[in-house]
Amino acid sequence: MSQTVVDPPPAAHPARRRARLLGALVGTGLAIVAAVAALALRPSGPASEPAAAVPVAWARPVVDADGLVQRTGVRIRRVALTGGGGLLDLRFQVVDPDRAHSMHDEATPPALVDEHTGLVLSHLLMGHAHGDAFKPAVTYYLVFENTGDWVRRGGKVTVLLGNAQVEHVVVA
């Protein structure tokens, strides 16, 4: 029987090996630079600097929790991160349905303002809104899109409802 002898493949050209190695190193370096830049641009938690103010176009009279009930007829129950961090769930309880109608006023749409960055979150998930009349003692919700996960658990937001805003609400 005859045997076929196969020659080993010729060694890669040294210049090609160097080019591949250099390409891999440059690609890795660029990936590291991009990752560091992305981390540097994201807020990392409570800052020692003062809180960002609500943009003038969105600003409303500042009230405390009781003042919110007096102005809008609702009480904030909680603001919580949900949806893997991509959504913020605002729960509010109606105390006075006659005053709560201000929640439907197009001139003062509901919003959340991240106090660390000043970012205004006003886009409701799938355009959700309450169309019916509010009922007393019922807890309702608004779900805001947190695209980019800018607002984080433990951070503080200013809640804008009707013609009032409540500052320093901690995100659960």
Secondary structure, DSSP 8 states (H G I E B T S, - for coil): -------------HHHHHHHHHHHHHHHHHHHHHHHHHHHHS--S--SS------TTT---B--HHHHHHHHSEEEEEEEEEGGGTEEEEEEEES-HHHHGGGG-TTS--EEEETTT--EE--BGGG----S---TT-EEEEEEE-TTS-S-TT-EEEEEETTEEEEEEE--
